[in-house]
Protein backbone atom coordinates (compact mmCIF):
# COMPACT_ATOMS: atom_id res chain seq x y z
CA UNK A 1 0.00 0.00 0.00
CA UNK A 2 1.28 3.46 -0.86
CA UNK A 3 2.43 5.75 1.91
CA UNK A 4 0.47 8.96 2.48
CA UNK A 5 1.93 12.18 1.09
CA UNK A 6 4.12 14.18 3.45
CA UNK A 7 5.34 17.75 3.43
CA UNK A 8 8.89 16.46 3.16
CA UNK A 9 11.10 17.37 0.24
CA UNK A 10 12.25 14.52 -2.00
CA UNK A 11 15.84 15.56 -1.37
CA UNK A 12 17.21 18.46 0.68
CA UNK A 13 17.50 20.65 -2.45
CA UNK A 14 13.99 19.95 -3.81
CA UNK A 15 10.67 21.69 -3.11
CA UNK A 16 8.36 20.32 -0.41
CA UNK A 17 5.19 18.43 -1.24
CA UNK A 18 3.11 21.56 -0.60
CA UNK A 19 4.87 23.37 -3.45
CA UNK A 20 2.95 23.60 -6.76
CA UNK A 21 4.14 21.15 -9.38
CA UNK A 22 5.21 24.00 -11.70
CA UNK A 23 7.94 24.89 -9.17
CA UNK A 24 9.47 21.41 -9.38
CA UNK A 25 12.29 20.85 -11.88
CA UNK A 26 11.76 17.87 -14.18
CA UNK A 27 14.20 15.62 -12.27
CA UNK A 28 12.20 16.29 -9.08
CA UNK A 29 8.92 15.38 -10.82
CA UNK A 30 10.52 12.20 -12.11
CA UNK A 31 11.88 11.34 -8.64
CA UNK A 32 8.42 11.94 -7.15
CA UNK A 33 6.71 9.67 -9.68
CA UNK A 34 9.28 6.96 -9.02
CA UNK A 35 8.77 7.38 -5.25
CA UNK A 36 5.05 6.58 -5.56
CA UNK A 37 5.86 3.45 -7.56
CA UNK A 38 5.42 4.69 -11.12
CA UNK A 39 7.74 3.41 -13.83
CA UNK A 40 8.85 5.55 -16.75
CA UNK A 41 8.12 4.22 -20.22
CA UNK A 42 11.31 3.80 -22.24
CA UNK A 43 9.66 4.59 -25.57
CA UNK A 44 7.86 7.72 -24.24
CA UNK A 45 9.81 9.34 -21.38
CA UNK A 46 6.93 11.72 -20.59
CA UNK A 47 4.66 8.73 -19.79
CA UNK A 48 4.70 6.76 -16.56
CA UNK A 49 2.85 3.58 -15.56
CA UNK A 50 1.48 3.03 -12.06
CA UNK A 51 -0.30 -0.05 -10.75
CA UNK A 52 -2.64 0.06 -7.78
CA UNK A 53 -4.38 -2.89 -6.14
CA UNK A 54 -7.58 -2.44 -8.17
CA UNK A 55 -6.50 -0.26 -11.11
CA UNK A 56 -3.61 0.74 -13.30
CA UNK A 57 -2.83 4.25 -14.49
CA UNK A 58 -0.85 6.03 -17.15
CA UNK A 59 0.51 9.41 -16.06
CA UNK A 60 1.55 11.83 -18.78
CA UNK A 61 3.65 14.93 -18.18
CA UNK A 62 2.02 17.21 -20.75
CA UNK A 63 2.98 20.81 -21.54
CA UNK A 64 0.09 22.46 -19.68
CA UNK A 65 -1.03 19.79 -17.22
CA UNK A 66 -0.64 16.34 -15.75
CA UNK A 67 -2.93 13.81 -17.47
CA UNK A 68 -3.89 10.62 -15.63
CA UNK A 69 -5.75 7.75 -17.30
CA UNK A 70 -6.92 5.04 -14.89
CA UNK A 71 -7.86 1.61 -16.21
CA UNK A 72 -10.21 -0.48 -14.08
CA UNK A 73 -12.32 -3.47 -15.16
CA UNK A 74 -12.30 -2.46 -18.82
CA UNK A 75 -13.22 1.16 -18.09
CA UNK A 76 -10.98 4.18 -18.58
CA UNK A 77 -11.27 7.36 -16.49
CA UNK A 78 -9.22 10.37 -17.55
CA UNK A 79 -8.50 13.43 -15.43
CA UNK A 80 -6.33 16.47 -16.07
CA UNK A 81 -4.52 18.16 -13.18
CA UNK A 82 -3.00 21.65 -13.53
CA UNK A 83 0.63 22.11 -12.57
CA UNK A 84 -0.59 24.71 -10.06
CA UNK A 85 -1.69 21.81 -7.83
CA UNK A 86 0.65 20.94 -4.98
CA UNK A 87 2.59 17.71 -5.25
CA UNK A 88 0.76 16.31 -2.21
CA UNK A 89 -2.67 17.10 -3.71
CA UNK A 90 -1.70 15.59 -7.06
CA UNK A 91 -0.35 12.48 -5.33
CA UNK A 92 -3.50 12.05 -3.24
CA UNK A 93 -5.70 12.40 -6.33
CA UNK A 94 -3.63 9.93 -8.36
CA UNK A 95 -3.43 7.32 -5.59
CA UNK A 96 -7.17 7.62 -4.85
CA UNK A 97 -7.76 6.05 -8.26
CA UNK A 98 -10.67 6.53 -10.61
C-alpha positions in Angstrom: 0.0 0.0 0.0 1.3 3.5 -0.9 2.4 5.8 1.9 0.5 9.0 2.5 1.9 12.2 1.1 4.1 14.2 3.5 5.3 17.8 3.4 8.9 16.5 3.2 11.1 17.4 0.2 12.3 14.5 -2.0 15.8 15.6 -1.4 17.2 18.5 0.7 17.5 20.7 -2.4 14.0 20.0 -3.8 10.7 21.7 -3.1 8.4 20.3 -0.4 5.2 18.4 -1.2 3.1 21.6 -0.6 4.9 23.4 -3.4 2.9 23.6 -6.8 4.1 21.2 -9.4 5.2 24.0 -11.7 7.9 24.9 -9.2 9.5 21.4 -9.4 12.3 20.9 -11.9 11.8 17.9 -14.2 14.2 15.6 -12.3 12.2 16.3 -9.1 8.9 15.4 -10.8 10.5 12.2 -12.1 11.9 11.3 -8.6 8.4 11.9 -7.2 6.7 9.7 -9.7 9.3 7.0 -9.0 8.8 7.4 -5.3 5.1 6.6 -5.6 5.9 3.4 -7.6 5.4 4.7 -11.1 7.7 3.4 -13.8 8.8 5.6 -16.7 8.1 4.2 -20.2 11.3 3.8 -22.2 9.7 4.6 -25.6 7.9 7.7 -24.2 9.8 9.3 -21.4 6.9 11.7 -20.6 4.7 8.7 -19.8 4.7 6.8 -16.6 2.8 3.6 -15.6 1.5 3.0 -12.1 -0.3 0.0 -10.8 -2.6 0.1 -7.8 -4.4 -2.9 -6.1 -7.6 -2.4 -8.2 -6.5 -0.3 -11.1 -3.6 0.7 -13.3 -2.8 4.2 -14.5 -0.9 6.0 -17.1 0.5 9.4 -16.1 1.5 11.8 -18.8 3.7 14.9 -18.2 2.0 17.2 -20.7 3.0 20.8 -21.5 0.1 22.5 -19.7 -1.0 19.8 -17.2 -0.6 16.3 -15.7 -2.9 13.8 -17.5 -3.9 10.6 -15.6 -5.7 7.8 -17.3 -6.9 5.0 -14.9 -7.9 1.6 -16.2 -10.2 -0.5 -14.1 -12.3 -3.5 -15.2 -12.3 -2.5 -18.8 -13.2 1.2 -18.1 -11.0 4.2 -18.6 -11.3 7.4 -16.5 -9.2 10.4 -17.6 -8.5 13.4 -15.4 -6.3 16.5 -16.1 -4.5 18.2 -13.2 -3.0 21.7 -13.5 0.6 22.1 -12.6 -0.6 24.7 -10.1 -1.7 21.8 -7.8 0.7 20.9 -5.0 2.6 17.7 -5.2 0.8 16.3 -2.2 -2.7 17.1 -3.7 -1.7 15.6 -7.1 -0.3 12.5 -5.3 -3.5 12.0 -3.2 -5.7 12.4 -6.3 -3.6 9.9 -8.4 -3.4 7.3 -5.6 -7.2 7.6 -4.9 -7.8 6.0 -8.3 -10.7 6.5 -10.6 
